[in-house]
Amino acid sequence: MPQAVVIALAVALIIAGAFNGSARDVLYKAITICTECVGLG
């Protein structure tokens, strides 16, 4: 039972983060890091 609660909470927080724009910020930072890593940025 506690594992189901943790999974439900994780899903709820992921959805909340996606709706407030956090996913866009994380993607932008990941792209920036990757382009710097290969020497394009």
PyMOL Python script that loads the backbone (N, CA, C, O; Angstrom):
from pymol import cmd

cmd.read_pdbstr("""\
ATOM      1  N   MET A   1       0.810  -1.214   0.000  1.00  0.00           N
ATOM      2  CA  MET A   1       0.000   0.000   0.000  1.00  0.00           C
ATOM      3  C   MET A   1       0.850   1.273   0.000  1.00  0.00           C
ATOM      4  O   MET A   1       0.553   2.174  -0.784  1.00  0.00           O
ATOM      5  N   PRO A   2       1.885   1.400   0.829  1.00  0.00           N
ATOM      6  CA  PRO A   2       2.682   2.635   0.812  1.00  0.00           C
ATOM      7  C   PRO A   2       3.336   2.891  -0.548  1.00  0.00           C
ATOM      8  O   PRO A   2       3.502   4.045  -0.944  1.00  0.00           O
ATOM      9  N   GLN A   3       3.706   1.833  -1.260  1.00  0.00           N
ATOM     10  CA  GLN A   3       4.328   2.008  -2.571  1.00  0.00           C
ATOM     11  C   GLN A   3       3.345   2.645  -3.552  1.00  0.00           C
ATOM     12  O   GLN A   3       3.743   3.474  -4.371  1.00  0.00           O
ATOM     13  N   ALA A   4       2.086   2.275  -3.479  1.00  0.00           N
ATOM     14  CA  ALA A   4       1.071   2.855  -4.361  1.00  0.00           C
ATOM     15  C   ALA A   4       0.892   4.341  -4.062  1.00  0.00           C
ATOM     16  O   ALA A   4       0.669   5.136  -4.975  1.00  0.00           O
ATOM     17  N   VAL A   5       0.987   4.713  -2.803  1.00  0.00           N
ATOM     18  CA  VAL A   5       0.853   6.121  -2.418  1.00  0.00           C
ATOM     19  C   VAL A   5       2.023   6.929  -2.977  1.00  0.00           C
ATOM     20  O   VAL A   5       1.827   8.031  -3.489  1.00  0.00           O
ATOM     21  N   VAL A   6       3.218   6.396  -2.884  1.00  0.00           N
ATOM     22  CA  VAL A   6       4.400   7.090  -3.397  1.00  0.00           C
ATOM     23  C   VAL A   6       4.306   7.250  -4.914  1.00  0.00           C
ATOM     24  O   VAL A   6       4.626   8.314  -5.444  1.00  0.00           O
ATOM     25  N   ILE A   7       3.875   6.213  -5.605  1.00  0.00           N
ATOM     26  CA  ILE A   7       3.734   6.287  -7.062  1.00  0.00           C
ATOM     27  C   ILE A   7       2.675   7.307  -7.445  1.00  0.00           C
ATOM     28  O   ILE A   7       2.879   8.093  -8.370  1.00  0.00           O
ATOM     29  N   ALA A   8       1.544   7.307  -6.743  1.00  0.00           N
ATOM     30  CA  ALA A   8       0.481   8.271  -7.034  1.00  0.00           C
ATOM     31  C   ALA A   8       0.960   9.702  -6.789  1.00  0.00           C
ATOM     32  O   ALA A   8       0.652  10.602  -7.571  1.00  0.00           O
ATOM     33  N   LEU A   9       1.703   9.913  -5.720  1.00  0.00           N
ATOM     34  CA  LEU A   9       2.239  11.240  -5.427  1.00  0.00           C
ATOM     35  C   LEU A   9       3.247  11.672  -6.496  1.00  0.00           C
ATOM     36  O   LEU A   9       3.247  12.828  -6.919  1.00  0.00           O
ATOM     37  N   ALA A  10       4.096  10.754  -6.928  1.00  0.00           N
ATOM     38  CA  ALA A  10       5.074  11.066  -7.968  1.00  0.00           C
ATOM     39  C   ALA A  10       4.380  11.456  -9.270  1.00  0.00           C
ATOM     40  O   ALA A  10       4.772  12.428  -9.916  1.00  0.00           O
ATOM     41  N   VAL A  11       3.363  10.709  -9.654  1.00  0.00           N
ATOM     42  CA  VAL A  11       2.625  11.019 -10.881  1.00  0.00           C
ATOM     43  C   VAL A  11       1.956  12.380 -10.763  1.00  0.00           C
ATOM     44  O   VAL A  11       1.976  13.163 -11.712  1.00  0.00           O
ATOM     45  N   ALA A  12       1.366  12.671  -9.611  1.00  0.00           N
ATOM     46  CA  ALA A  12       0.703  13.960  -9.408  1.00  0.00           C
ATOM     47  C   ALA A  12       1.702  15.110  -9.508  1.00  0.00           C
ATOM     48  O   ALA A  12       1.393  16.145 -10.099  1.00  0.00           O
ATOM     49  N   LEU A  13       2.881  14.944  -8.946  1.00  0.00           N
ATOM     50  CA  LEU A  13       3.887  16.003  -9.003  1.00  0.00           C
ATOM     51  C   LEU A  13       4.456  16.180 -10.412  1.00  0.00           C
ATOM     52  O   LEU A  13       4.760  17.299 -10.824  1.00  0.00           O
ATOM     53  N   ILE A  14       4.600  15.082 -11.146  1.00  0.00           N
ATOM     54  CA  ILE A  14       5.066  15.177 -12.533  1.00  0.00           C
ATOM     55  C   ILE A  14       4.051  15.938 -13.377  1.00  0.00           C
ATOM     56  O   ILE A  14       4.424  16.791 -14.184  1.00  0.00           O
ATOM     57  N   ILE A  15       2.778  15.634 -13.194  1.00  0.00           N
ATOM     58  CA  ILE A  15       1.725  16.330 -13.938  1.00  0.00           C
ATOM     59  C   ILE A  15       1.695  17.806 -13.561  1.00  0.00           C
ATOM     60  O   ILE A  15       1.566  18.665 -14.434  1.00  0.00           O
ATOM     61  N   ALA A  16       1.812  18.108 -12.280  1.00  0.00           N
ATOM     62  CA  ALA A  16       1.812  19.507 -11.839  1.00  0.00           C
ATOM     63  C   ALA A  16       3.003  20.260 -12.428  1.00  0.00           C
ATOM     64  O   ALA A  16       2.856  21.408 -12.847  1.00  0.00           O
ATOM     65  N   GLY A  17       4.156  19.644 -12.464  1.00  0.00           N
ATOM     66  CA  GLY A  17       5.334  20.280 -13.038  1.00  0.00           C
ATOM     67  C   GLY A  17       5.199  20.505 -14.532  1.00  0.00           C
ATOM     68  O   GLY A  17       5.653  21.522 -15.055  1.00  0.00           O
ATOM     69  N   ALA A  18       4.578  19.561 -15.216  1.00  0.00           N
ATOM     70  CA  ALA A  18       4.385  19.713 -16.661  1.00  0.00           C
ATOM     71  C   ALA A  18       3.442  20.866 -16.966  1.00  0.00           C
ATOM     72  O   ALA A  18       3.629  21.576 -17.953  1.00  0.00           O
ATOM     73  N   PHE A  19       2.436  21.057 -16.131  1.00  0.00           N
ATOM     74  CA  PHE A  19       1.465  22.120 -16.382  1.00  0.00           C
ATOM     75  C   PHE A  19       1.973  23.508 -16.003  1.00  0.00           C
ATOM     76  O   PHE A  19       1.474  24.502 -16.530  1.00  0.00           O
ATOM     77  N   ASN A  20       2.952  23.601 -15.105  1.00  0.00           N
ATOM     78  CA  ASN A  20       3.427  24.939 -14.728  1.00  0.00           C
ATOM     79  C   ASN A  20       4.652  25.381 -15.528  1.00  0.00           C
ATOM     80  O   ASN A  20       5.234  26.422 -15.226  1.00  0.00           O
ATOM     81  N   GLY A  21       5.048  24.624 -16.525  1.00  0.00           N
ATOM     82  CA  GLY A  21       6.132  25.028 -17.414  1.00  0.00           C
ATOM     83  C   GLY A  21       7.498  24.489 -17.044  1.00  0.00           C
ATOM     84  O   GLY A  21       8.482  24.811 -17.710  1.00  0.00           O
ATOM     85  N   SER A  22       7.586  23.689 -16.016  1.00  0.00           N
ATOM     86  CA  SER A  22       8.887  23.170 -15.593  1.00  0.00           C
ATOM     87  C   SER A  22       9.495  22.236 -16.630  1.00  0.00           C
ATOM     88  O   SER A  22      10.716  22.199 -16.788  1.00  0.00           O
ATOM     89  N   ALA A  23       8.668  21.491 -17.331  1.00  0.00           N
ATOM     90  CA  ALA A  23       9.186  20.565 -18.341  1.00  0.00           C
ATOM     91  C   ALA A  23       9.912  21.333 -19.439  1.00  0.00           C
ATOM     92  O   ALA A  23      10.950  20.883 -19.924  1.00  0.00           O
ATOM     93  N   ARG A  24       9.385  22.474 -19.831  1.00  0.00           N
ATOM     94  CA  ARG A  24      10.018  23.303 -20.860  1.00  0.00           C
ATOM     95  C   ARG A  24      11.382  23.790 -20.370  1.00  0.00           C
ATOM     96  O   ARG A  24      12.357  23.771 -21.121  1.00  0.00           O
ATOM     97  N   ASP A  25      11.450  24.224 -19.114  1.00  0.00           N
ATOM     98  CA  ASP A  25      12.711  24.716 -18.556  1.00  0.00           C
ATOM     99  C   ASP A  25      13.766  23.614 -18.506  1.00  0.00           C
ATOM    100  O   ASP A  25      14.927  23.841 -18.845  1.00  0.00           O
ATOM    101  N   VAL A  26      13.359  22.433 -18.085  1.00  0.00           N
ATOM    102  CA  VAL A  26      14.300  21.311 -17.996  1.00  0.00           C
ATOM    103  C   VAL A  26      14.798  20.932 -19.388  1.00  0.00           C
ATOM    104  O   VAL A  26      15.986  20.670 -19.573  1.00  0.00           O
ATOM    105  N   LEU A  27      13.897  20.901 -20.362  1.00  0.00           N
ATOM    106  CA  LEU A  27      14.296  20.571 -21.731  1.00  0.00           C
ATOM    107  C   LEU A  27      15.272  21.609 -22.273  1.00  0.00           C
ATOM    108  O   LEU A  27      16.260  21.249 -22.913  1.00  0.00           O
ATOM    109  N   TYR A  28      15.015  22.879 -22.028  1.00  0.00           N
ATOM    110  CA  TYR A  28      15.907  23.949 -22.490  1.00  0.00           C
ATOM    111  C   TYR A  28      17.299  23.799 -21.874  1.00  0.00           C
ATOM    112  O   TYR A  28      18.308  23.935 -22.567  1.00  0.00           O
ATOM    113  N   LYS A  29      17.347  23.518 -20.575  1.00  0.00           N
ATOM    114  CA  LYS A  29      18.641  23.351 -19.907  1.00  0.00           C
ATOM    115  C   LYS A  29      19.377  22.129 -20.444  1.00  0.00           C
ATOM    116  O   LYS A  29      20.594  22.167 -20.625  1.00  0.00           O
ATOM    117  N   ALA A  30      18.645  21.046 -20.698  1.00  0.00           N
ATOM    118  CA  ALA A  30      19.269  19.828 -21.228  1.00  0.00           C
ATOM    119  C   ALA A  30      19.845  20.072 -22.615  1.00  0.00           C
ATOM    120  O   ALA A  30      20.948  19.616 -22.918  1.00  0.00           O
ATOM    121  N   ILE A  31      19.110  20.788 -23.458  1.00  0.00           N
ATOM    122  CA  ILE A  31      19.605  21.095 -24.804  1.00  0.00           C
ATOM    123  C   ILE A  31      20.848  21.969 -24.718  1.00  0.00           C
ATOM    124  O   ILE A  31      21.811  21.758 -25.456  1.00  0.00           O
ATOM    125  N   THR A  32      20.831  22.948 -23.821  1.00  0.00           N
ATOM    126  CA  THR A  32      21.983  23.834 -23.654  1.00  0.00           C
ATOM    127  C   THR A  32      23.215  23.053 -23.215  1.00  0.00           C
ATOM    128  O   THR A  32      24.306  23.258 -23.748  1.00  0.00           O
ATOM    129  N   ILE A  33      23.046  22.169 -22.257  1.00  0.00           N
ATOM    130  CA  ILE A  33      24.176  21.374 -21.767  1.00  0.00           C
ATOM    131  C   ILE A  33      24.703  20.469 -22.874  1.00  0.00           C
ATOM    132  O   ILE A  33      25.916  20.344 -23.039  1.00  0.00           O
ATOM    133  N   CYS A  34      23.816  19.839 -23.632  1.00  0.00           N
ATOM    134  CA  CYS A  34      24.249  18.931 -24.699  1.00  0.00           C
ATOM    135  C   CYS A  34      25.008  19.669 -25.792  1.00  0.00           C
ATOM    136  O   CYS A  34      26.025  19.180 -26.283  1.00  0.00           O
ATOM    137  N   THR A  35      24.518  20.846 -26.176  1.00  0.00           N
ATOM    138  CA  THR A  35      25.217  21.584 -27.235  1.00  0.00           C
ATOM    139  C   THR A  35      26.572  22.093 -26.746  1.00  0.00           C
ATOM    140  O   THR A  35      27.516  22.172 -27.532  1.00  0.00           O
ATOM    141  N   GLU A  36      26.683  22.436 -25.475  1.00  0.00           N
ATOM    142  CA  GLU A  36      27.982  22.849 -24.932  1.00  0.00           C
ATOM    143  C   GLU A  36      28.935  21.662 -24.877  1.00  0.00           C
ATOM    144  O   GLU A  36      30.138  21.807 -25.094  1.00  0.00           O
ATOM    145  N   CYS A  37      28.386  20.491 -24.585  1.00  0.00           N
ATOM    146  CA  CYS A  37      29.198  19.290 -24.453  1.00  0.00           C
ATOM    147  C   CYS A  37      29.860  18.909 -25.779  1.00  0.00           C
ATOM    148  O   CYS A  37      31.016  18.487 -25.795  1.00  0.00           O
ATOM    149  N   VAL A  38      29.141  19.053 -26.876  1.00  0.00           N
ATOM    150  CA  VAL A  38      29.698  18.680 -28.176  1.00  0.00           C
ATOM    151  C   VAL A  38      30.396  19.854 -28.854  1.00  0.00           C
ATOM    152  O   VAL A  38      30.899  19.713 -29.969  1.00  0.00           O
ATOM    153  N   GLY A  39      30.432  21.001 -28.199  1.00  0.00           N
ATOM    154  CA  GLY A  39      31.173  22.145 -28.702  1.00  0.00           C
ATOM    155  C   GLY A  39      30.415  23.047 -29.656  1.00  0.00           C
ATOM    156  O   GLY A  39      31.034  23.808 -30.401  1.00  0.00           O
ATOM    157  N   LEU A  40      29.105  22.983 -29.652  1.00  0.00           N
ATOM    158  CA  LEU A  40      28.319  23.830 -30.548  1.00  0.00           C
ATOM    159  C   LEU A  40      27.862  25.121 -29.888  1.00  0.00           C
ATOM    160  O   LEU A  40      27.470  26.063 -30.577  1.00  0.00           O
ATOM    161  N   GLY A  41      27.908  25.175 -28.555  1.00  0.00           N
ATOM    162  CA  GLY A  41      27.337  26.332 -27.879  1.00  0.00           C
ATOM    163  C   GLY A  41      28.283  27.214 -27.182  1.00  0.00           C
ATOM    164  O   GLY A  41      27.875  28.212 -26.589  1.00  0.00           O
TER     165      GLY A  41
END
""", "prot")
cmd.dss("prot")
cmd.show_as("cartoon", "prot")
cmd.util.cbc("prot")
cmd.orient("prot")
